[in-house]
Amino acid sequence: MTSSFWSLAPYGLVLLRLAANSPTPLQEALWIQANSATRRLVPDAHLFLGLHLRDLGDKGEPFVRELLRWEEAFKSQGSLSTELSHGEGEARVVIHVDAHPRAGHLLLWLRDITAERRELESLRRERELFQRVIHCASDAIFAKDLDGRYTLINPAGARAMGASPVDIIGHGDQDIFLPEDASATRAHDQEVLAAQRPLTYEDEDLAGQRVWLSTKGVLRDEKTGAVTGLFGISRDITERKRLERALQESEARYRLVARATRDVLWDWNLGSGEMNWSTALGEVFGEVPEEGSASLGWWRERIHLDDQPRALRALHAAMEGRDDHWSSEYRFRRADGTYAWVLERGYIDRSPEGRPERLIGAMMDVSEHKRREEETAREARLVERVLGIVSHDLGSPLSAIRLSAQMLAQAPNLTPAQRTALSRIEETTRRVTRLTHQMLDSVRARDGNLPVVRRDTDLEQVCRRVLDEFTAIYPRRPLQLTVEGNTQGHWDADRLAQVFSNLVGNALEHGDESRPITIQIWDAAGVQRLEVNSQGKPIDAALLPHLFEPFRSGGHGAHRASGRGVGLGLFIVRELVRAHQGEVEVRSSPEEGTTFALVLPRHAPGATDAPDA
């Protein structure tokens, strides 16, 4: 080997002298010579001249220690071709070694294959990562050859096809799917192969149960660029399509509701500040904000100045609180400058942490309703003033008529017809007197001045006195009283007698004459309970919420408190019970009949006591 080749060779060259007939030829080999290329692979090679490999190995020289590991292989084969490495991490060097004996010497050819091994290792890791990604992917990933046979399928794809990967690889779509589905899939494949570029499409199976979003592309030979097959990724978008359809249907319903109700709907995104209004805004108020100007400020500017603080407080209180709903009434300016009364109701969409993210509201024009309320209130005030005047001015004439009738009834030698007439006069006067008292009480109740003077009272005794009076008037109508527990309390006995008399008279007037009127009084957790029940036609469910309102006379089967004629009795009953800080309610059904139920606290705080005698 010429000296020029020895010095210029791109490979590392090492010449070792072998010990004759040695049982360990490598260990006894003497390091004779190494070219300059060797030092790039074994940096300390120039220090090894004249040393045995055994001694270098004992000193821990990494290259030599790796070489000596192949002692037995060299002895058995007479030559050596292997890979050695030394160093760690980025400093690791991989060397391919070819060893050939010649004339008592051993020539080592050293080639640096570190870059090749790093590239192979990188490819191995990439392939392993690729396989792991494919294996773990939730999308179906596959590859096919030009004949349509599967060459790759991941577990998600196999599950979607309802088979195992072993049963899919090497088979075509015609072996896996129904003929119609297989034909449609093959048509897509041909389209991709013809276009020779990736294509994306949606595909629904014939049963209509699953929808897939698929992207397919061609596979090419790395050297020739020829198309060798195709690959694809398919995602099950059935749920997404269902949600899209549901969203479309919801939006359609929203538009229909907005048109049907004529409510002005708005949607405020707190994150972006964007505020959207329904088209009813222009129809109801005659004004539509310009593009981009439909902000909270635009809405606030159109609220009447007197109502702004209250409306904004209601909105901010709802946003800062825990409730998801709010409502408020205020005046909103129309395009012509006039104001409409609106009832606004809204919903707050919150984040999982409870922060408001979106507000949705509906504004209803209630101007006409407000106008009717004001007219009704004016009429009611007028009626109350008239009732107050009439009930006050009738008091003295009625007393005079009754006293006169009583005096005339004491006269001797009256005929039966005369006595009957006087009795009728006195009864009629008493009835009209009750009506005037009711009218006066209704005016006082409206003004909050219904007098109630409390003293120690036995409710049972009050009720029995009233029942005695009704028994005398209605001897054929059974009245059944049941009493349990304590009936003592701090009440106005006369007012409670008025309440009880109204309810019993009401039951007698509207109840079934063949069925008894039942009254129950009992102690319940420290409060007094009283119920009056009558059988007969139930009260219309539509009238129940309004039964205690003044001037509610109702139609056939409707109930009014006894005394009867102007619809004030049950209103006065409610106000007298409230004056005792109690509650009254009514329930009515064909099975139970009609029941008026009272709850009275025994000792109400802040009550006015009767003065000492």
C-alpha positions in Angstrom: 0.0 0.0 0.0 1.6 3.2 -1.1 2.3 6.0 1.3 0.2 8.5 -0.7 -2.9 6.3 -0.5 -2.2 5.7 3.2 -2.1 9.4 3.9 -4.9 10.5 1.5 -7.4 7.8 2.0 -10.9 9.1 3.2 -11.2 6.1 5.5 -9.4 5.4 8.7 -6.6 2.9 8.3 -4.9 1.1 11.2 -2.1 -1.5 10.8 -1.7 -4.0 13.7 1.1 -6.6 14.0 -0.3 -10.0 15.1 1.5 -12.2 17.6 2.3 -15.6 16.0 0.3 -18.5 17.4 -1.3 -16.5 20.1 -4.6 -17.8 21.6 -5.7 -14.1 21.8 -4.5 -12.6 18.6 -6.4 -9.3 19.0 -5.3 -8.7 22.6 -1.7 -9.4 21.7 -1.8 -7.3 18.5 0.6 -4.4 18.5 -0.5 -1.0 17.2 1.9 -0.1 14.4 0.5 2.7 12.3 -2.7 4.8 11.7 -3.4 7.4 9.1 -4.7 10.9 9.7 -8.3 10.0 8.9 -8.2 7.6 11.9 -7.7 10.5 14.3 -11.1 12.0 13.3 -12.7 8.7 14.5 -10.3 7.8 17.4 -8.8 11.1 18.6 -6.0 9.5 20.7 -4.9 7.1 17.9 -1.5 8.8 17.6 -0.7 7.9 21.2 -1.3 4.2 20.6 1.9 3.5 18.5 3.9 0.6 19.9 1.2 -0.5 22.4 -0.6 -3.8 22.6 -4.4 -3.6 22.3 -4.7 -5.4 25.7 -2.9 -2.6 27.4 -5.0 0.0 25.7 -8.1 -1.9 26.7 -7.0 -2.0 30.3 -6.5 1.8 30.2 -10.2 2.1 29.2 -9.7 3.3 25.7 -13.3 3.0 24.4 -12.6 2.2 20.7 -10.1 -0.6 21.6 -12.4 -2.0 24.3 -15.2 -2.3 21.8 -12.8 -3.9 19.3 -11.6 -6.5 21.8 -15.2 -7.7 22.4 -15.0 -9.3 18.9 -12.0 -11.5 19.8 -13.8 -14.8 19.5 -15.5 -13.8 16.3 -12.1 -12.9 14.8 -10.5 -16.2 15.9 -13.3 -18.3 14.4 -13.7 -16.4 11.1 -10.2 -15.1 10.5 -11.5 -11.7 9.6 -14.0 -9.2 10.9 -16.7 -6.9 9.6 -18.8 -5.1 12.3 -19.9 -1.8 13.8 -18.4 -0.2 16.8 -19.5 2.8 18.7 -18.1 4.9 21.5 -19.2 8.1 23.3 -22.7 9.2 24.5 -25.4 11.5 23.2 -24.3 13.9 20.6 -20.7 12.8 21.0 -21.5 9.2 20.1 -19.5 8.0 17.1 -20.5 4.9 15.1 -17.7 3.2 13.1 -17.9 0.4 10.6 -14.8 -1.8 10.9 -13.5 -4.3 8.3 -10.4 -6.3 9.5 -8.3 -8.4 7.1 -5.1 -10.3 8.1 -2.1 -10.2 5.8 1.4 -11.5 6.2 1.3 -11.5 10.0 -0.4 -8.1 10.1 -4.0 -7.0 10.5 -5.3 -4.1 8.4 -8.4 -2.2 9.9 -10.6 -0.2 7.5 -12.6 2.4 9.6 -15.6 4.2 8.1 -17.6 6.8 9.9 -21.3 5.8 9.6 -22.5 8.1 12.5 -24.6 10.3 10.1 -26.1 7.2 8.4 -27.1 5.6 11.7 -28.5 8.9 13.0 -30.6 9.2 9.9 -31.8 5.6 10.2 -32.6 6.1 13.9 -34.5 9.3 13.0 -36.4 7.4 10.4 -37.1 4.6 12.9 -38.5 7.1 15.4 -40.5 8.8 12.8 -42.0 5.5 11.6 -42.7 4.5 15.2 -44.4 7.9 15.8 -46.3 7.6 12.6 -47.5 4.1 13.6 -48.5 5.3 17.0 -50.4 8.3 15.6 -52.2 6.1 13.2 -53.0 3.6 15.9 -54.3 6.2 18.4 -56.1 8.4 15.9 -59.9 8.6 16.3 -60.3 9.2 12.6 -60.2 6.3 10.1 -56.8 6.2 8.3 -56.2 3.9 5.4 -54.2 3.3 2.2 -55.1 1.3 -1.0 -53.2 0.0 -4.0 -54.3 0.7 -7.5 -56.6 -2.4 -7.5 -58.5 -1.0 -4.5 -57.1 -3.4 -2.0 -56.4 -2.1 1.5 -52.7 -2.0 2.4 -53.2 0.0 5.6 -56.0 0.4 8.1 -55.8 1.8 11.6 -58.0 0.4 14.5 -60.5 3.3 14.3 -61.0 2.6 10.6 -61.4 -1.1 11.3 -64.0 -0.4 14.0 -65.9 1.9 11.6 -66.0 -0.9 9.0 -67.1 -3.5 11.6 -64.2 -5.8 11.0 -60.6 -6.4 12.3 -57.6 -5.1 10.5 -56.6 -8.6 9.5 -59.9 -9.1 7.7 -59.5 -5.8 5.8 -55.8 -5.8 4.7 -55.6 -7.3 1.2 -59.3 -7.0 0.5 -61.3 -4.5 -1.5 -64.4 -2.5 -0.6 -66.6 -5.0 -2.4 -65.5 -7.6 0.1 -66.4 -5.4 3.1 -69.4 -3.1 2.2 -72.8 -3.5 0.7 -72.6 -3.4 -3.1 -74.1 0.1 -3.3 -71.8 1.6 -0.7 -68.8 -0.2 -2.2 -69.6 1.2 -5.7 -69.9 4.8 -4.3 -66.6 4.5 -2.5 -64.9 3.1 -5.6 -66.3 6.0 -7.6 -64.7 8.5 -5.2 -61.4 6.6 -5.5 -61.4 6.8 -9.3 -62.1 10.5 -9.1 -59.1 11.0 -6.8 -56.8 8.9 -9.0 -58.0 10.8 -12.1 -57.5 14.2 -10.5 -54.1 13.1 -8.9 -54.6 15.6 -6.1 -56.4 15.5 -2.7 -60.2 15.7 -2.7 -62.6 16.2 0.2 -66.2 15.1 0.2 -69.1 14.0 2.5 -70.5 10.6 2.2 -73.6 9.1 3.9 -74.2 5.4 4.0 -77.3 4.1 2.4 -79.0 3.4 5.7 -78.6 7.1 6.5 -77.2 6.3 9.9 -73.6 7.7 9.6 -72.1 10.6 7.7 -68.4 10.7 6.9 -66.1 13.6 5.9 -63.3 12.1 3.9 -60.1 13.4 2.3 -58.3 11.2 -0.2 -55.0 11.7 -2.1 -52.6 9.7 -4.3 -49.5 7.8 -3.2 -46.4 8.1 -5.4 -43.2 6.1 -5.8 -40.4 8.2 -4.2 -38.0 7.5 -7.1 -40.2 7.5 -10.2 -43.1 9.6 -9.0 -45.5 7.1 -10.5 -48.9 6.8 -8.7 -48.9 3.6 -6.7 -52.2 3.9 -4.8 -54.1 6.3 -2.6 -54.5 7.2 1.0 -57.4 8.6 2.9 -58.6 10.0 6.3 -62.3 9.8 7.2 -64.0 11.4 10.1 -67.4 10.5 11.5 -69.4 13.8 11.4 -72.8 12.3 12.1 -73.1 14.1 15.5 -71.9 17.4 14.0 -74.4 17.2 11.1 -77.1 16.5 13.6 -76.1 19.5 15.6 -76.0 21.6 12.4 -79.5 20.5 11.5 -80.7 21.2 15.1 -79.1 24.7 14.9 -80.8 25.4 11.6 -84.1 24.3 13.0 -83.6 26.4 16.1 -82.8 29.5 14.0 -85.8 28.9 11.9 -88.0 28.6 15.0 -86.4 31.8 16.4 -87.3 33.7 13.3 -90.9 32.3 13.3 -91.3 33.2 17.0 -89.9 36.7 16.4 -92.5 37.2 13.6 -95.4 35.7 15.5 -95.0 37.5 18.9 -94.0 40.9 17.6 -91.7 41.1 20.6 -88.4 42.9 19.9 -85.7 40.4 20.6 -82.0 41.3 21.2 -78.8 39.4 21.9 -75.8 41.1 23.6 -72.4 39.3 23.5 -70.5 40.7 26.5 -67.2 39.5 25.2 -67.3 41.3 21.9 -69.8 44.0 22.9 -71.9 43.2 19.8 -75.6 43.7 20.2 -78.1 42.3 17.6 -81.8 43.2 17.3 -84.6 41.3 15.6 -86.4 42.9 12.6 -89.4 43.6 14.8 -87.5 46.6 16.1 -88.4 48.7 13.1 -92.0 47.4 13.0 -92.7 48.1 16.7 -90.7 51.3 17.3 -90.2 52.6 13.7 -86.4 52.7 14.0 -83.6 50.3 13.1 -80.0 51.1 14.2 -77.4 51.6 11.6 -74.9 48.8 10.9 -72.4 48.6 13.8 -74.3 51.2 16.0 -76.6 48.7 17.8 -74.7 49.0 21.1 -75.8 49.1 24.7 -75.4 52.9 24.5 -77.9 53.1 21.6 -80.4 51.2 23.8 -79.7 53.3 26.9 -80.1 56.6 25.1 -83.7 55.7 24.1 -84.9 54.9 27.6 -86.8 57.7 29.3 -84.5 59.7 31.5 -86.8 59.1 34.6 -86.6 55.4 34.0 -82.9 54.9 33.1 -81.6 54.5 36.7 -84.2 51.9 37.6 -83.8 49.9 34.3 -80.0 49.9 34.5 -80.1 49.0 38.2 -82.3 46.0 37.5 -80.0 44.8 34.7 -76.8 45.2 36.7 -78.3 43.6 39.7 -79.3 40.6 37.6 -75.8 40.3 36.1 -74.1 40.6 39.5 -76.4 38.2 41.2 -77.0 34.5 40.8 -80.4 34.6 39.1 -80.4 33.8 35.4 -83.6 35.8 34.6 -84.7 39.4 35.1 -87.6 41.6 34.0 -88.3 45.4 34.2 -90.7 48.0 32.8 -89.7 51.3 31.4 -90.5 53.8 28.7 -88.7 53.5 25.3 -88.5 56.2 22.7 -90.1 55.6 19.3 -88.7 57.0 16.1 -91.4 59.8 16.2 -90.2 60.9 19.6 -93.1 59.5 21.6 -92.5 56.9 24.3 -93.9 53.3 24.5 -94.2 51.4 27.7 -92.2 48.1 27.4 -92.0 45.0 29.5 -88.5 43.6 29.1 -87.7 40.0 30.1 -84.3 38.5 29.7 -82.0 35.5 30.3 -78.4 35.6 31.3 -76.0 32.9 29.9 -73.1 32.4 32.4 -69.7 30.7 32.2 -69.0 27.7 34.5 -67.5 30.2 36.9 -70.8 32.2 37.0 -69.6 35.2 34.9 -72.2 36.7 32.5 -71.2 36.0 28.9 -74.3 36.7 26.9 -77.7 38.4 27.5 -80.8 37.6 25.5 -83.9 39.8 26.0 -87.4 40.4 24.7 -89.1 43.8 24.7 -92.9 43.8 24.6 -94.9 46.9 23.9 -97.4 47.2 26.7 -98.5 50.7 26.1 -102.1 49.8 25.4 -102.2 47.5 28.5 -100.8 50.4 30.6 -103.4 52.7 29.2 -106.2 50.3 30.1 -104.7 49.9 33.6 -104.7 53.6 34.1 -108.3 53.9 32.9 -109.4 51.1 35.2 -107.6 52.7 38.1 -109.3 56.0 37.5 -112.7 54.3 37.3 -112.0 52.4 40.5 -111.0 55.6 42.3 -114.2 57.2 41.1 -116.3 54.3 42.2 -114.6 54.3 45.6 -115.3 58.0 46.1 -118.9 57.4 45.1 -119.2 54.4 47.4 -117.7 56.3 50.3 -120.1 59.2 49.8 -123.1 56.9 49.4 -122.3 54.6 52.2 -121.7 57.5 54.5 -124.8 59.5 53.5 -127.1 56.4 53.7 -126.2 55.6 57.2 -128.5 58.0 59.0 -131.6 57.5 56.7 -131.3 53.7 57.1 -131.1 53.9 60.8 -134.1 56.1 60.9 -136.1 53.7 58.7 -135.1 50.7 60.9 -135.9 52.4 64.1 -139.3 53.6 62.8 -140.1 50.1 61.6 -139.2 48.7 65.1 -141.4 51.3 66.8 -144.4 50.6 64.5 -144.0 46.9 65.2 -144.7 47.6 68.9 -148.1 49.1 68.2 -151.1 47.0 69.3 -153.8 45.7 67.1 -151.6 45.2 64.0 -152.9 42.9 61.3 -150.7 40.0 60.2 -150.2 41.6 56.8 -149.0 44.8 58.6 -146.6 42.9 60.8 -145.2 41.0 57.7 -144.7 44.3 55.9 -142.9 45.8 58.9 -140.7 42.7 59.2 -139.8 42.9 55.5 -139.0 46.6 55.9 -136.7 45.9 58.8 -134.9 42.9 57.1 -134.4 44.9 53.9 -133.0 47.8 55.9 -130.6 45.5 57.6 -129.4 44.0 54.3 -128.9 47.5 52.8 -127.1 48.5 55.9 -124.7 45.5 55.5 -124.1 46.6 51.9 -123.3 50.1 52.9 -120.9 48.8 55.6 -119.2 46.7 53.0 -118.8 49.6 50.6 -117.3 51.7 53.4 -115.0 48.9 54.3 -113.9 48.5 50.7 -113.0 52.2 50.5 -111.1 52.0 53.8 -109.3 48.8 52.6 -108.2 50.6 49.4 -106.8 53.4 51.5 -105.1 51.0 53.9 -107.3 52.3 56.8 -109.4 49.2 57.5 -109.7 49.3 61.4 -108.9 46.2 63.3 -108.8 46.3 67.1 -107.4 43.2 68.8 -108.2 41.6 72.1 -108.0 38.1 73.5 -110.6 36.1 71.5 -111.8 32.6 71.3 -112.4 31.8 67.6 -114.6 28.8 68.4 -117.0 31.0 70.3 -117.0 33.6 67.5 -117.9 30.9 64.9 -120.6 29.3 67.1 -122.4 32.6 67.5 -122.4 33.2 63.7 -123.6 29.6 63.1 -126.4 30.1 65.6 -127.6 33.1 63.6 -127.5 31.1 60.3 -129.2 28.1 61.9 -132.1 30.4 62.8 -132.4 31.7 59.3 -131.7 28.4 57.5 -133.1 25.7 59.8 -133.1 23.1 57.0 -129.4 23.5 56.0 -127.0 21.4 58.1 -123.9 23.2 59.3 -121.2 21.0 60.8 -118.4 22.4 63.0 -115.3 20.4 64.0 -112.8 21.9 66.4 -109.4 20.5 67.4 -106.8 22.0 69.7 -106.3 25.6 70.9 -108.6 28.3 69.4 -107.4 31.2 71.5 -105.7 34.2 69.9 -105.2 38.0 69.8 -107.8 39.1 67.2 -110.6 41.5 66.4 -113.7 39.3 67.3 -116.1 41.5 65.4 -114.0 41.5 62.2 -113.5 37.7 62.3 -117.2 37.3 62.8 -117.7 39.4 59.7 -115.2 37.2 57.8 -116.7 34.0 58.9 -120.3 35.2 58.3 -119.3 36.2 54.7 -117.8 32.8 54.0 -120.6 30.7 55.5 -123.2 32.9 53.8 -121.3 32.4 50.5 -121.3 28.6 51.0 -125.0 28.6 51.8 -125.8 30.7 48.7 -123.8 28.7 46.2 -123.4 25.2 47.7 -125.6 22.1 47.1 -128.6 22.5 49.4 -128.7 18.7 49.9 -125.1 18.5 51.2 -123.9 19.9 54.5 -121.6 22.9 55.0 -118.5 21.7 56.9 -116.3 24.0 59.0 -113.0 22.9 60.5 -111.0 24.8 63.1 -107.6 23.4 64.3 -104.2 24.4 65.7 -101.3 23.9 63.2 -97.8 24.6 64.4 -98.8 27.6 66.4 -101.1 29.2 63.9 -104.9 29.0 63.6 -106.4 27.2 60.6 -110.0 27.6 59.5 -111.7 26.0 56.5 -115.2 26.4 55.1 -116.2 23.7 52.6 -119.3 23.4 50.4 -120.2 20.8 47.8 -121.6 21.7 44.4 -120.5 23.0 41.0 -116.8 24.1 41.2 -115.6 27.6 40.5 -114.3 28.1 36.9 -110.5 27.8 37.0 -110.1 31.0 35.1 -111.9 32.9 37.8 -109.9 31.5 40.8 -106.9 33.9 40.5 -109.3 36.9 40.5 -111.9 35.8 43.1 -110.7 38.2 45.8 -110.5 41.3 43.6 -113.2 44.0 44.1 -116.3 44.1 41.9 -115.8 40.5 40.7 -119.2 39.0 40.5 -118.5 36.2 38.0 -121.0 34.2 36.0 -123.0 31.1 36.8 -121.5 29.1 39.6 -119.1 31.9 40.6 -118.8 32.6 44.3 -119.2 35.9 46.1 -119.2 36.5 49.8 -122.6 36.8 51.4 -124.2 40.2 51.3 -124.1 40.1 47.8 -124.6 42.2 44.9 -121.6 44.4 44.1 -118.7 41.9 44.4 -117.0 43.3 47.5 -117.5 40.5 50.0 -114.5 38.3 49.2 -112.3 41.4 48.7 -113.2 42.5 52.2 -112.6 39.0 53.6 -109.1 39.1 52.1 -108.3 42.6 53.4 -109.6 41.7 56.9 -107.5 38.6 57.0 -104.5 40.5 55.8 -105.2 43.1 58.5 -104.6 40.2 60.9 -101.4 39.4 59.0 -103.0 36.2 57.9 -103.6 34.5 54.5 -106.7 33.3 52.7 -106.9 31.1 49.7 -109.5 29.1 47.7 -109.4 25.7 46.0 -112.2 24.2 44.0 -112.7 20.9 42.2 -115.6 18.5 41.4 -114.2 15.9 43.9 -113.5 18.2 46.9 -116.0 20.9 46.3 -115.1 24.5 47.1 -113.0 25.3 50.2 -112.0 28.7 51.6 -108.9 28.3 53.9 -107.7 30.8 56.4 -104.4 30.9 58.3 -104.2 33.4 61.2 -101.2 34.0 63.5 -102.2 34.0 67.1 -100.2 37.1 68.1 -99.2 39.3 65.2 -96.3 41.8 65.9 -97.1 45.5 65.8 -100.9 44.9 66.2 -103.2 47.5 67.8 -104.8 46.4 71.0 -108.3 47.4 72.2 -108.2 50.2 74.8 -108.9 49.1 78.4 -112.5 49.4 79.5 
